[in-house]
Amino acid sequence: MLSPTRGRAGISPARLAAFFADATVGPVLTAHPNEVRRKSTIDRKLEVAELLAARGRPFLTAVELRANEMALRRAVLTCSRVRQESWQRIGGVSLPRGKA
């Protein structure tokens, strides 16, 4: 039962007023998980484009070419994992790995 001097949690109005007198209240902005995945996918696609463009530069050394290839493989793999994980969560259905 609700008391006229206490709320449902049993806290008096005076105690609530004291709490909010010293409290700092502010908005907290967070990204929805789908937005985070979308941004990650866009970032990886841009990274792949930059790495492919760099491969067209003349006079790449063997070390530079190998480093570019490794970075390109990592970016493509990351992008495919983000996509796969997104599809696995759609509608709460868990798909087998490698089937997305």
N, C-alpha and C positions, 0 to 999 in steps of 0.2 A: 504494500500500500504506500502511496505517495504522501509524505508528511509535508505540511505547509512550510516547515522551516528547513527541511532537508530534501534534496532531490532523490532520484532513484538510486544513485550511488551512495547515498548517505553523507553527502558533503554539504556543509552549510553554505548559504549564499555569501557570507562574509569570507569564508575560506576560499571560495571560488574567485571572489573579487580580489583578494590578496594575491592569489596565484596569477591572475591575468594582469594585475598592476605591474608585476615584474617580468612577465613573460614576453618573449620576442616572437612575434608571429609573422611569417613571411611565406610567399609561395615557393614551392619546390617544383621545378620543371624537369620532367624526365621524358625520354623518348620511348615510344611504344616499341616492343621487341621487333615488330615487322619493319618499322622505320630504321632501326639499327641494322637489321639484315640488308635492307635495301641500300642503305648508305655504304655498308661494307662491300656489297656487290658492285656498286658504282665505282668505289675507290679501286677495287681490284681490276675492273675493266679498264679504267684509266691507266693504271699501272702497267697492264699488259700492253696497251697501245703505246705507251712511252718506251717500254722495253723493245717492242717490235720496231719502233722508229729508230731506236739507238742501234739496232742490228744493221740498219741500212747505211750507217756512217762508214766512210772509207777508212781503211787502215786500222781496224780493230785488231788488237793483239790476241793471241790465242787465250791468254789469261782473261782479258776483258770479255771475249766471246763466251768463254766457259762460265764466267760470273754472271753474264747476262742470261745465259741459258738456264742456270740454276735459279736465278731470280724469277725468270719467266715460268718455269715449272712450278715454283712455289706459289706464285700469284694465281696461276690457272687452277692448281689444286685447291687453294683456299677458296676461290670463287666457286668451284664445283661443290665443295663441302658445304658452304653457306647455302647454296641452292638446294642441295640434297636434304640438309637439316630442315629447311623451310618446308619442303614438300612432305617430309616425314611427320610434321606437326599439324598439317592441314586437317581440320575437322576432327582432331583428336585421334586420327588413325596413324598408327605406327607402321610404316612400311619397312620391309627388310632392307638392310644396307645394300647399296649398289643397284637398287631397283627404281630409283627416282628418275 
